[in-house]
């Protein structure tokens, strides 16, 4: 696949880019690592060449010192090598040294006669004026470096060229090269580590404005109409912030129009339904007046008016709950006030709901009790919390049979402020306890008790609990019969 095609697939519109910090570190540290590796190799090779030059100079000095002891005596080439020099050749601590002196006619004058000869393709060294050649060979199973110096010798009877060879094993060179390699790798590793830290801090510093932008967007209220300040980020990112502000403005217009629709729908729905219910009640009174119509007709009209009143009540309840659900999904009241985290005494709200529901409980002969010994304060909006408790108590009263019991409890628990509503009704099967939070879903047991319910009560409770950071759980009521709803709020 061509490189441009791979790049297009990797950075195209459908590609997953991943972390910006990770990409910057990879693109910066990857080439940097390659450059450091190349620099390490170059420094190591230069250091080895410098070491070879130094050791070759030392080897040449030994060869010259030996050449000065070569002369012609009695028509023969002789090498007057002192015993001190021979002893140093044998005991050199940096490696073993070998030598060989070859006469004019190719005869071995002194030293090791089997020392490897000069290969024919070895050029003369241009670094020194002397006629010297350096080459590598193997001697006695060890690699050696040999300097071969051509030394003119003469006297009154003859003249010619003698060959002086001095070789040394490579322990010293290898030790020096290993030390050079270790030092080079150590310093390059430290350099790479320092550069990596600098790059990491630089990337972190450069991306800090993006993190500030992220925090500013996350903490901004949905109802805050102000724009995000483009000065928070670099100028290359400011067009993105401008586009985000423009999109946010359009979203604010959409939310405002939806809120106006909710407010208008609330009034438009409640007014005609209330009028219809009032007219049904008037019609029912007229049917009860004697002499208006025959008894059979009044009974039929009474049944029709009762059905109209019941349907109207159900429709009003459904409309109110739909509007409440829509209001909660937008994060506040219909007038646009968002749910603000204000200290709310949960016990007082529970007591108020209990008083409001007392007449309904008395009408069904249900024992409605409140258990709240301590004042428990949570953070949230009092109106929505009142709606949450009212829905829970209303559901409990609806589905608890006459003579039953509903208990409303507020307590300070280990995980936060706990609100419990327990009843002695039919309860909800364990298999349905997750599904009942979906809008319009109704459990089988509740359908039998109240077929005309809306199926929105627990959906509203869940949304209000989520808006306040609370958790909700459904369990069996104490004694194994009925339902217990537990809502745990974080403390204010």
C-alpha positions in Angstrom: 0.0 0.0 0.0 1.5 3.4 -0.9 2.5 5.7 2.0 0.1 8.4 1.1 -2.8 5.9 1.1 -1.8 4.7 4.6 -1.6 8.3 5.8 -5.1 9.0 4.4 -6.5 6.0 6.1 -4.9 6.8 9.4 -5.8 10.5 9.5 -8.9 10.5 7.3 -12.3 11.6 8.4 -13.3 8.2 9.7 -10.0 7.5 11.6 -9.8 7.3 15.3 -7.0 9.8 16.3 -6.6 8.8 19.9 -4.7 10.9 22.4 -3.1 14.1 21.2 -0.5 13.9 24.0 0.4 10.4 22.9 0.7 11.4 19.2 2.9 14.3 20.1 5.2 12.2 22.3 5.4 9.5 19.6 6.2 12.0 16.8 8.7 13.8 18.9 10.4 11.0 20.8 10.4 8.5 17.9 12.6 10.6 15.5 14.6 11.8 18.5 15.4 8.2 19.5 16.4 7.4 15.9 18.7 10.5 15.8 20.3 9.6 19.2 20.9 6.0 17.9 22.6 7.4 14.8 24.6 9.8 16.9 25.7 7.0 19.2 26.9 4.9 16.3 28.8 7.8 14.8 30.4 8.8 18.1 31.4 5.2 18.8 32.9 4.8 15.3 34.9 8.0 15.7 36.1 6.9 19.1 37.2 3.6 17.7 39.1 5.3 14.9 40.8 7.6 17.4 41.7 4.6 19.5 43.2 2.8 16.5 45.2 5.8 15.6 46.6 6.1 19.1 47.4 2.4 19.4 48.9 2.3 15.9 51.2 5.2 16.8 52.3 3.3 19.9 52.9 0.2 17.7 54.9 2.2 15.2 57.0 3.7 18.0 57.9 0.1 19.1 58.7 -0.9 15.6 61.0 2.1 15.1 62.7 1.4 18.4 63.4 -2.1 17.2 64.5 -0.9 13.7 67.1 1.3 15.3 68.7 -1.9 16.7 69.0 -3.5 13.3 72.4 -3.3 11.5 74.8 -5.2 9.3 77.7 -6.9 11.0 80.2 -9.1 9.1 78.1 -9.1 6.0 74.9 -10.2 7.9 71.8 -8.4 9.1 71.7 -8.6 12.9 69.1 -7.3 15.5 70.6 -6.3 18.8 67.4 -6.5 20.9 68.1 -5.9 24.6 66.8 -8.5 27.1 64.8 -5.7 28.9 62.8 -5.2 25.7 62.3 -8.9 25.2 61.0 -9.2 28.8 58.6 -6.3 28.2 57.3 -8.1 25.1 56.6 -11.2 27.1 54.9 -9.5 30.1 53.0 -6.5 28.7 49.9 -6.1 30.8 47.9 -4.5 27.9 48.4 -7.5 25.6 51.0 -9.9 24.2 53.5 -8.4 21.8 55.3 -10.3 19.1 58.1 -9.2 16.8 60.1 -10.4 13.8 63.1 -9.1 11.9 63.6 -10.2 8.3 66.8 -9.7 6.6 67.6 -8.5 3.1 67.2 -11.9 1.5 64.1 -12.8 3.4 65.8 -14.7 6.1 64.5 -14.5 9.7 67.0 -12.6 11.8 65.3 -12.5 15.1 61.9 -12.9 16.8 59.0 -15.2 15.9 59.7 -16.7 12.5 56.1 -17.8 11.9 54.6 -14.3 12.4 52.1 -13.7 9.5 53.7 -12.0 6.5 52.4 -8.8 5.0 49.4 -9.4 2.7 50.1 -8.2 -0.8 47.1 -5.8 -1.0 47.9 -3.8 2.2 48.6 -0.2 1.2 51.3 1.9 2.9 50.0 4.2 5.6 49.7 7.8 4.5 49.6 9.1 8.1 53.4 8.6 8.7 56.4 9.4 6.5 57.9 6.0 7.3 57.4 3.0 5.0 55.0 1.3 7.3 51.9 -0.9 6.7 49.3 -1.9 9.3 47.1 -5.0 9.0 45.1 -7.5 11.0 46.0 -11.1 11.2 45.6 -14.2 13.4 48.5 -15.6 15.3 48.4 -18.6 17.7 44.6 -18.5 17.6 44.4 -14.9 18.6 43.7 -11.8 16.5 46.6 -9.4 16.3 47.4 -6.0 14.8 50.8 -5.9 13.1 52.9 -2.9 12.0 55.4 -3.8 9.2 58.2 -1.3 8.7 60.7 -1.3 5.8 64.1 -0.3 7.3 67.1 0.5 5.0 70.3 -1.1 6.3 73.8 -0.8 4.8 77.6 -0.8 5.4 80.7 -0.6 3.2 80.1 -4.2 1.9 76.3 -4.3 1.3 73.0 -2.5 1.5 69.4 -3.4 1.3 65.9 -3.2 3.0 65.1 -5.1 6.2 61.5 -5.8 7.3 60.7 -5.2 11.0 57.2 -6.5 12.1 55.8 -5.9 15.6 52.4 -7.2 16.4 50.2 -7.0 19.5 47.0 -8.8 20.6 43.8 -6.8 20.7 42.9 -7.1 24.4 43.8 -3.5 25.1 42.0 -2.2 22.0 38.9 -4.2 22.8 39.0 -3.1 26.4 39.2 0.5 25.3 36.5 0.1 22.6 34.2 -1.6 25.2 34.8 1.2 27.6 34.1 3.8 24.9 30.9 2.0 23.9 29.8 1.8 27.5 30.5 5.5 28.2 28.9 6.5 24.9 25.7 4.5 25.6 25.5 5.7 29.2 25.8 9.4 28.2 23.4 9.0 25.3 20.9 7.2 27.5 21.1 10.0 30.0 20.8 12.5 27.2 17.8 10.7 25.8 16.1 10.5 29.2 16.7 14.2 29.8 15.3 15.0 26.4 12.3 12.7 26.9 11.5 14.5 30.2 11.8 17.9 28.6 9.6 16.8 25.7 7.0 15.4 28.2 7.0 18.5 30.2 6.8 20.6 27.1 3.9 18.7 25.7 2.1 18.8 29.1 2.7 22.6 29.3 1.5 23.1 25.7 -1.6 21.1 26.2 -2.5 22.7 29.5 -4.7 25.4 27.8 -6.7 22.6 26.2 -7.3 21.1 29.7 -8.4 24.5 30.9 -10.8 24.7 28.0 -12.1 21.2 28.8 -12.7 22.2 32.5 -14.4 25.4 31.4 -16.8 23.6 29.0 -17.5 20.8 31.6 -18.3 23.1 34.5 -20.3 25.6 32.4 -24.0 25.4 33.1 -26.3 24.6 30.2 -28.2 27.8 30.9 -25.1 30.0 30.8 -25.4 32.1 27.7 -21.9 33.5 27.7 -19.3 32.3 25.2 -16.2 30.5 26.1 -13.2 32.8 26.1 -11.0 32.1 23.1 -8.0 33.6 25.0 -7.9 30.3 27.0 -6.2 28.5 24.2 -3.6 29.1 21.5 -4.5 31.0 18.4 -4.5 27.8 16.3 -7.3 26.4 18.4 -9.3 29.6 18.6 -11.3 28.9 15.4 -12.5 25.7 17.1 -13.6 27.7 20.2 -15.4 30.2 17.9 -17.2 27.3 16.2 -18.1 25.8 19.5 -19.5 29.1 20.8 -21.6 29.5 17.6 -23.0 25.9 18.0 -23.7 26.7 21.7 -25.6 29.8 20.7 -27.8 27.8 18.3 -28.3 25.2 21.0 -29.4 27.9 23.5 -32.0 29.1 21.0 -33.3 25.6 20.6 -33.5 25.0 24.3 -35.3 28.3 24.8 -37.8 27.5 22.2 -38.4 24.0 23.8 -38.8 25.6 27.2 -41.3 28.1 25.9 -43.2 25.2 24.3 -43.2 23.3 27.6 -44.6 26.4 29.4 -47.2 27.0 26.8 -48.2 23.4 26.6 -48.5 23.3 30.4 -51.1 26.1 30.4 -52.8 25.0 27.2 -53.3 21.4 28.4 -54.3 22.1 32.0 -56.9 24.8 31.2 -59.2 22.8 28.9 -58.9 19.7 30.9 -59.8 21.5 34.1 -62.8 23.1 32.3 -63.9 19.6 31.1 -63.6 18.2 34.6 -65.7 21.1 36.0 -68.3 20.6 33.4 -68.5 16.9 34.1 -69.0 17.6 37.8 -71.8 20.1 37.0 -73.4 17.5 34.7 -73.2 15.0 37.5 -75.0 17.3 39.9 -77.7 18.0 37.3 -78.2 14.2 36.8 -78.8 13.9 40.5 -81.6 16.4 40.6 -85.0 14.8 40.7 -87.4 15.3 37.8 -84.7 16.2 35.3 -85.1 12.8 33.5 -86.3 9.3 34.1 -84.3 7.2 36.5 -82.9 5.0 33.8 -81.7 8.0 31.8 -80.1 9.6 34.9 -78.3 6.3 35.7 -76.9 6.1 32.2 -75.9 9.8 32.2 -74.4 9.3 35.6 -72.3 6.4 34.3 -71.2 8.4 31.3 -70.3 11.5 33.4 -68.4 9.3 35.9 -66.4 7.9 33.0 -65.7 11.4 31.6 -64.5 12.6 35.0 -62.3 9.5 35.5 -60.8 9.9 32.0 -60.3 13.6 32.6 -58.5 12.9 35.9 -56.3 10.3 34.2 -55.5 12.7 31.3 -54.7 15.6 33.7 -52.4 13.3 35.6 -50.7 12.0 32.4 -50.3 15.6 31.1 -48.8 16.8 34.4 -46.4 13.9 34.5 -45.3 14.3 30.9 -44.6 18.0 31.5 -42.7 17.1 34.7 -40.7 14.5 32.8 -39.9 17.0 30.0 -39.0 19.7 32.5 -36.6 17.3 34.4 -34.9 16.2 31.1 -34.1 19.9 30.5 -32.5 20.2 33.9 -35.0 22.5 35.6 -38.3 24.2 35.6 -40.3 25.1 32.6 -39.3 28.7 33.0 -35.7 27.8 32.5 -34.4 27.7 36.0 -31.9 25.0 36.3 -31.6 22.7 39.2 -29.2 24.5 41.5 -27.4 22.8 44.3 -29.0 24.5 47.3 -29.2 23.1 50.8 -32.6 21.4 51.1 -34.0 19.9 54.4 -35.3 16.6 53.1 -37.3 15.9 56.4 -39.4 19.1 55.9 -40.2 18.2 52.3 -41.2 14.6 53.3 -43.5 16.0 56.1 -45.1 18.4 53.6 -45.7 15.6 51.1 -47.2 13.4 53.9 -49.6 16.2 54.8 -50.6 16.6 51.2 -51.2 12.9 50.8 -53.0 12.4 54.1 -56.5 12.8 52.7 -55.9 10.2 50.0 -54.5 7.8 52.6 -57.6 8.3 54.9 -59.9 7.8 51.9 -58.4 4.3 51.3 -58.0 3.5 55.0 -54.2 3.3 54.7 -51.8 4.0 57.6 -49.4 6.6 56.2 -46.5 7.3 58.7 -43.4 9.4 58.6 -40.1 8.4 60.4 -37.6 11.2 60.4 -35.7 11.8 63.7 -32.9 14.0 62.4 -32.8 17.0 60.0 -31.1 15.7 56.9 -29.9 18.3 54.4 -29.2 17.4 50.7 -28.1 19.6 47.9 -30.6 20.1 45.1 -33.8 21.8 44.1 -36.7 21.7 46.6 -39.4 21.6 43.9 -37.9 18.6 42.2 -37.3 16.8 45.5 -40.9 17.4 46.4 -41.9 15.9 43.0 -39.7 12.8 43.7 -41.2 12.1 47.1 -44.8 12.9 46.0 -44.4 10.4 43.1 -43.1 7.6 45.4 -45.9 8.2 48.0 -48.6 8.5 45.3 -47.5 5.2 43.7 -47.5 3.5 47.1 -51.0 4.7 48.0 -52.3 3.8 44.5 -51.2 0.2 44.7 -51.6 -0.6 48.4 -54.9 -2.2 49.2 -57.3 -0.7 51.8 -56.2 -1.3 55.4 -52.6 -1.4 54.3 -49.6 0.6 55.4 -47.2 3.1 53.7 -44.1 4.2 55.6 -42.0 7.2 54.6 -38.6 7.3 56.2 -35.7 9.8 56.1 -32.5 9.0 57.9 -28.8 9.7 57.8 -27.0 6.6 56.5 -23.5 5.5 56.0 -23.5 6.3 52.3 -25.4 9.5 52.6 -28.9 10.7 53.2 -31.4 7.9 52.8 -35.0 8.2 51.7 -37.2 5.1 51.9 -40.8 4.6 50.9 -42.2 1.1 51.9 -45.7 -0.2 51.3 -47.7 -3.4 51.9 -48.9 -3.6 48.3 -48.3 -6.3 45.7 -44.7 -5.2 45.1 -42.7 -5.7 41.9 -41.2 -8.9 40.7 -37.4 -9.0 40.8 -37.2 -9.6 37.0 -39.1 -6.4 36.4 -37.4 -4.0 38.8 -35.0 -2.6 36.2 -37.6 -2.3 33.5 -40.1 -0.3 35.6 -37.9 2.8 35.3 -38.6 3.0 31.5 -41.3 5.5 30.6 -44.8 3.9 30.1 -43.7 0.5 31.3 -45.9 -0.9 34.0 -45.4 -4.1 36.0 -47.9 -6.9 35.8 -49.0 -6.5 39.5 -49.6 -2.8 39.1 -51.7 -3.3 36.0 -54.1 -5.4 38.0 -54.5 -2.8 40.8 -54.7 0.3 38.7 -55.2 -0.2 34.9 -55.4 3.5 34.2 -52.0 4.5 35.5 -49.6 6.5 33.3 -46.4 4.4 33.9 -44.3 7.6 34.4 -43.9 7.8 38.2 -40.7 5.8 38.6 -39.3 7.3 35.4 -39.7 10.7 36.9 -38.2 9.5 40.2 -35.2 8.1 38.4 -34.5 11.2 36.4 -34.8 13.5 39.5 -32.5 11.2 41.4 -29.9 11.2 38.6 -30.1 15.0 38.4 -29.2 15.1 42.1 -26.5 12.5 41.9 -28.5 10.0 43.9 -28.9 6.3 43.5 -32.2 4.4 43.6 -32.9 0.7 44.5 -36.0 -1.4 44.6 -36.3 -4.2 47.2 -39.0 -6.2 49.1 -40.6 -4.3 51.9 -39.9 -5.5 55.5 -41.8 -8.8 56.0 -41.3 -9.9 52.4 -44.5 -8.3 51.1 -44.8 -5.0 49.3 -42.2 -2.8 47.8 -39.4 -0.7 49.4 -37.9 2.1 47.3 -34.6 3.4 48.6 -33.0 6.7 47.3 -29.6 7.6 48.6 -28.5 11.2 48.3 -25.0 12.6 48.7 -24.7 14.9 51.7 -24.9 18.6 51.1 
